[in-house]
Amino acid sequence: MRVRLGRSFGWLWSAYAVSTYGTWIAFGAFPLIAVQVLHAPAFAVSLLEAAGLAVAAIAAFPLGPWVEHRAKRPVMIAMDLIRFAAMASVPIAYVLDLLSYGQLLVVSVISGTASIAFTAASGAYLKYLVRSDHLLVANGRFEGTNWVATAAGPPLGGALVGLLGPVITVMADALSYLLSALGVVRIRGGDVAAPREQSSRLRGADLLGGWRFILRDRVLRRLFLNSILVSGLIMATVPLLSVLLLDQYHFPAWQYGLAFGIPALGGFVGARLSARLVTRYGRRRVMIVSGWLRSLFPLGLAFIHPGITGLLTVIIVEGLLITCMGVFNPIYATERLQRTPADHAAQVLTTWSVSSKLLQAALMVVWGILATLTSPLTAITMSGVLLLATPLLLPKRTPEPAASARAA
């Protein structure tokens, strides 16, 4: 579906693309720096991942109302500049021989918090920028870009790490945020912000506004519960897959990279097909079918074993899972935006992101304990079994949103 979304959307898309590629190029850089440069123990590396995720989500929670009542483009530019400054501080401290584990943790929290605020502002601005009937196409382009970056970024980052060390990839990530800010600056036209008379003072009730809105809408409520549970259960197994493949089954690093790089291309294919499938079969049917399928395939990881057939099992299972996610994600993201009024979009998106990241961090800890008590493969299998129940939370019907929510 070749839909022209305008030059302003093109700049927003470009800003998203360059920062996403930067993030994936630097994927895993902080744990590598912690191990290779700072000689941190395994527990400290795990803490860097989980604590950074959880603290950033908590810190970002009050930003929802703040972002809601401000013009979104200046917020996006400010968050990009904050992320640039935070990430650039790492190579600077390294050159000055001042880099510490504490700095990595602080940078992780600052960058994660700014990313949540940027995502909320960009989602609200997308609703303003793109017509409601073109949102699915726009979300599909973002989704496709994300999966291509997921496939290409880590191998590129791995090559950079091998040649120049992990600190260089962090600098590349920092520069990507600067380029993203320049892309947002190039956007022309108006902006969107909730009325300022409602934002003179941040009250405790304002902080719960996103949850109240999500829970009042039956479709949003079910989508919310389904999406955070699915992402939480899937992300809980990612560290365990690393331990299983690299430590217990002794896959070489290049095979491990293939196991996660090749399947990401399925996400690009799914995102490209999403709008076409909706046109042919209808939004609700495609969302339900892809939602069920993405919850069935992870159980296939229970059959991972050493050797080339085990590697093929991971690639096939992950490929099918990510293809279904590529189809599902733009549809659910479009449904969420269309059901949310423009003056609530940033707060709803912040609440959604914060809740998802907190649950991911909690389940990572729980599944880590479970894997310690049993085995990584057993814990991965239990996640797959629980995922089978998550499609029951998908909306059984998707009535049209109110006119106020459809308005951009």
Secondary structure as UniProt FT lines:
FT   HELIX           7..25
FT   TURN            26..28
FT   HELIX           29..32
FT   HELIX           33..37
FT   HELIX           42..60
FT   TURN            61..62
FT   HELIX           63..68
FT   HELIX           72..95
FT   TURN            96..97
FT   HELIX           101..129
FT   HELIX           132..134
FT   HELIX           135..164
FT   HELIX           166..185
FT   HELIX           196..198
FT   HELIX           204..207
FT   HELIX           209..216
FT   HELIX           218..242
FT   HELIX           243..248
FT   HELIX           253..281
FT   HELIX           283..296
FT   HELIX           297..303
FT   HELIX           308..338
FT   HELIX           342..344
FT   HELIX           345..373
FT   HELIX           376..387
FT   TURN            388..389
FT   HELIX           390..393
FT   HELIX           403..406
//
